[in-house]
Amino acid sequence: MERRVVITGMGAVTPLGETLDQTWESLMRSQSGIDYISLFDASAFPVKIAAEVKNFDESKLEMPEEMKPFAGRATKFCVAAALEAIRHAGLNLDVIDNTMFGISLGGNEETTKLSEFSNAFREENILYSLQNKDLSYFKDANRLAQLWAIRRCAHTTSNILSILFNARGPVSTSSTACASSAQAIGKALRMIEHADADIMITGGCDSIISEFSVAGFGLLGALSHNNGDPQRASRPFDLRRDGFVLGEGSGILVLEELSHARARGARILAEITGFGSSSNAYRLTDSPPDGRGADQSMRSALLDAGLSPDQVDYINAHGTSTLINDRSETLAIKKVFGESAYATPISANKSMLGHLIASAGTIELIMSVMTIQQNIIPATINYETPDPDCDLDYVPNEPRKYEVDSVLSNSFAFGGQNASLVVERYYDA
Amino acid sequence: MTHKRRVVITGAGLVSPLGLTARDSWNALIAGTSGINHISSTGSPSIPVSIAGSVRQFNPARLPGKKKNIKLMNRDAQLAVAATDEALADAGINRETTEPAAFGIAFGAFGIQYTMDEAFGFLRKEGEISTLNPIWPLTILPNMSLCHSAIAHSLQGPNIALCSLTASGTQAVGEAFKAIQYGDADIFIAGGCSSLNPSYLLSLADSGLLAAAEADPSASCRPFENRRSGFAVGEGAAAIIVEELDHARARNAVIYGEICGYACTGEEISPPADERAIEARVAGVAACIEEVLGQAAIDRSRVDYINAEGNAAVLSDRIETDAIKRVFGDHARRLSVSSTKAATGHLLCASGAAEIIFTALAMQHGIVPPTLNYEQPDPRCDLDYTPNRSRRREIRAALSLTLGLSGENAAVLMRPVA
């Protein structure tokens, strides 16, 4: 018998709010979370704007103090989102079979912060200690944190969550840049379908608003330079779009095998029914002009869900606000959906949230579940001048009341890795 | 439960400190050669790593694909493209008749990597962007080795990029196996890669995991041996063609063996390492092995060879030994165990996939590769570790074990296809 997988809990820390509800409410008000960078001095950088998480209080985070030095900003977001998701799911971790409880994250807890990096390297004592294998220096937690800052890797977040929640099932980390968390959720879905787990904590986190990333993505020409008007910088599908805006945050879902969720009387938020991925195998930075790759990712997710394109009520687009992505995504949607492309509402959460990179896919899936629950589609804000190449219904500027039973959510990454997910309203049948 | 499809290995590619191909690496391995040596430069004088297994005489200019793309690759990606290229050729796949969208790729890589020149240059100039190469971000992202391999070989199917540290390579092969078993794809290329990048070395330098350098560097890593002090870091890339059995038969592919079980579980590693914590880890590794034996419904006395994690950590080798004894009982003393890390070094994200290749080759050739540097037995590690010399032996089923550095346990079970 096919094992069905449902979503029973969600949590979010985003530029639009430190909880799921706050994020959704801001999204419904069509607010932008983008502003001038405060996390470092960006005055000398060509790009001075980002979507930062603003009111996150680390001191209130329910996490053992001795673990905090090991956790970077992204991991702390992730722990907060996971705690919210577990509470939201009403999940008592003390009574579950923890060998059937796993973690699958799209992570990016990397050291990209110049201050951490330089602190660690400029501490001559650290170099001395490394050379002499004298570790007494690191007994001090602050110094340990400094060293740890350069030792963190993508997998650190998964490790910390698995220790925190005592997950003894499969633990893994996906890293496909902007598609990371969508890939991780797809993997979690398969783990439950294939009976490797009954419950998965899945999603992702990212916090790379730093000198390295702003410089790096800026050099690639991928970032919006609209420093004059930050809130209007991210404008997916609009003719005057000029790049994406870096964001940060975390989104976590609790996925559960259906009968497991029912047995404990859990509230079922939605069913996750399809996952597909593909590689463009084209170029590192560009997407193929014909939308190749993206179309296949959508097709295989729909096939997995057993849906035909005209059965999809809403597409939560990758919609980065770069010239190339929005055009090739539009083209790929038309290839897959044919005529029904014009009748299917599409919107880009990144217009308000910015691009949360490794956690973009999970936040957008969470917002898709909220769309099903509330029957309201969030808008694509800053949509003013239509682009002849992007001629679909992007739900411009105002959220729309709309009966939504099924959503296709897209995530595409630098390097040409694509992932698509399908969520549907849960019916007891 | 839907009927599970059978999955076989039909190709292998390996770039390692033992050689630039799977065949050369294997021949060196069974001849008892070590790939560990002094390394002259780690990219930073402050990184206290003096021995490692480096890939020698590797020429990126010979890689397939556009020359421009080769320039965009970091060393991890170059090694990955070389290994995937070899694996595809080895499998004899006619790419003219294979739909690119049917070909999946699963790959493990370490993480964001900096070279010290870039990082220090950036620091010295107080974050002046002009010191960076415009494509710099695309040389440090961990998924790029997968992307370059996909681009070089036009692999447009499903992709899985893993970053679970040293368990990545095994997880990549395991995930590809599952994807094929459940019908998500018919054919995958799976593996992992790591280079001796300064940022990786730095993250391992003071970890207590690295072997103390001995006068003869090749003798430094001594898995399961009484004087073991850790592993030597290595670099390399391993790629395996994993294919659905009927798909392989239809094209008359040469089959190395069948993958008949894969499991990956998590175990908390945190101090103190008291007896209770050790017991919990033994139970965790044993449960992981039991899981794969159960999947394959195989008589455990048919498992003749275990390619162990054997990372030469005092505790990990003991835990692994105890878990093998717990699962196999009396048979534990009859089966052959070896750690190929003594010869290759720890290939980090490539290690799991490289060891799966060695395990498959051992099965195919009926030769158990040795554990080098084994002189003084440890009374707590008392299995047959195939000391110093390879051994002929029929292998009816073989297990490749991975005990990740942060508590991941993974096991892959293989058998020949009749």
Interface residues (C-beta under 8 A of the other chain):
Chain A: M1 E2 A44 F45 P46 T99 G102 I103 G107 N108 E110 T111 T112 L114 F117 S118 F121 R122 L127 S129 L130 Q131 K133 L135 L147 I150 R151 C153 A154 H155 S158 N159 S162 I163 N166 A167 R168 G169 P170 V171 S172 T173 S174 S175 T176 A177 S180 Q183 K187 R190 E193 H194 A195 D196 E211 F212 S213 A215 G216 F217 G218 L219 L220 G276 S277 S278 S279 N280 A281 Y282 R283 L284 T285 R292 G293 Q296 S300 A413 F414 G415 G416 Q417
Chain B: M1 T2 S46 I47 P48 N69 L72 P100 A101 I105 A109 F110 G111 I112 A119 F120 F122 L123 G127 E128 I129 L132 N133 P134 I135 W136 P137 L138 I140 L141 P142 N143 M144 L146 C147 H148 A150 I151 H153 S154 L155 Q156 G157 P158 N159 I160 A161 L162 C163 S164 L165 A167 Q171 E175 K178 A179 Y182 D184 S199 L202 S203 A205 D206 A263 C264 T265 G266 E267 E268 S270 G284 A287 S406 G407 E408
